[in-house]
Amino acid sequence: MTKPQTTSKSAFWAGYRDCLPFILVAGPFGMLFGVAATDLGLNLVETMTMTVLVIAGASQFTALLLIEENAPTFIIILTALAVNLRMAMYSAAMVPYLGKASRGMKLLLAYFNVDQSFGLASVRFPLETGWTVANRSAYFCGASMAIMPFWVLFSYLGAAFGTKIPDSFALDFALPICFLAIIAPALRTLPHVLAAFTSVVGALLLSWVPFSLGLIIAAIIAMMVGAWSEKWLEGRKQ
């Protein structure tokens, strides 16, 4: 039996459906950011502007932590950008699949390039060898449209009504669960595992470095270990 041809519409809804489970952690994650931002003194407009423009929970929380530590502005910006450098790596990984999209579509995909959409796409795209660039673009957009409205909505709820949320709700569980759900399926090769292990160990050992700069150092070391191990494996195959 011939497999029905995938349309952009069906690919979009496939991405949307695949991303729906992430709502369970994206909601509390966004709400936690809204609460933390307002507790730190940001007003509703500032909080929502950061949420809509940045759309990267890890770097947003990093910025909040550094603001709380009264870090210099350039350190806050540099560290937030460094944390968000993973988006550049995400983009590079998507080039073989989305590199031939139109310029306008690339701009849209760049805005929609979040952890969840990349994580799903990096697993799904290699399996769907018959998909066109339009199918992949639609899938990527569908995944993002499933998660992003909830991120914005719950950030608003946290900022507007955060003071009324009981401490017993423990919203901070969402942050580690969200990233574990994204990272775990991607640990398919030895270089991936070594890079992840190195980043964890490095972040723990360098936690004493001021202004959370230990995270940046650990990430750089992890990338070097991952690149070295991949080169070593290729050398052994040859």
C-alpha angles and dihedrals in degrees: 000000000000116000111241114252115257116241126201089250094053091044090052092053091044089058091045092052094045091054098047095091089061089066088076090068101024091063097056089037092056093043090051090054092050091050094046093047095051092044087056092053104264113139124228095265093049092047095049093044089056091046096051098040101040102032092182115113097193095055092041092055090044090054091049092051092051092047088053089052090051091239118176114272094244090053090052092050094042094049094045090050091048092052088049093051086094085076089063089053090047089053093049091051091052096050094092089054105033104019093104095054118118119271092251092050091049090056090051092046090049090057091045093048101116131147095263098048092047093046092053094042093049089057099038103041097063089052096049099065092162096057119114125222088260091054092050093046090050092049091050092049092046092053091049094047090055094056109028100064089053092048091054095041096050092043087057092047091050093048095044101039104015095118089063095054111102116238088232089074089074095201092181089084088080096069100063093036092053094053094042089054090052099042102041097069090048095059093094102130138043094251090054092051094046092049092049093047092048093050092051095047092043093050091051095046093046097044089112093066110109123253092017090283088141087078091060093048091048091049092051092049091047092052090050092050092048093049093046094049092048091051090047092052092049089051091053092050091052 
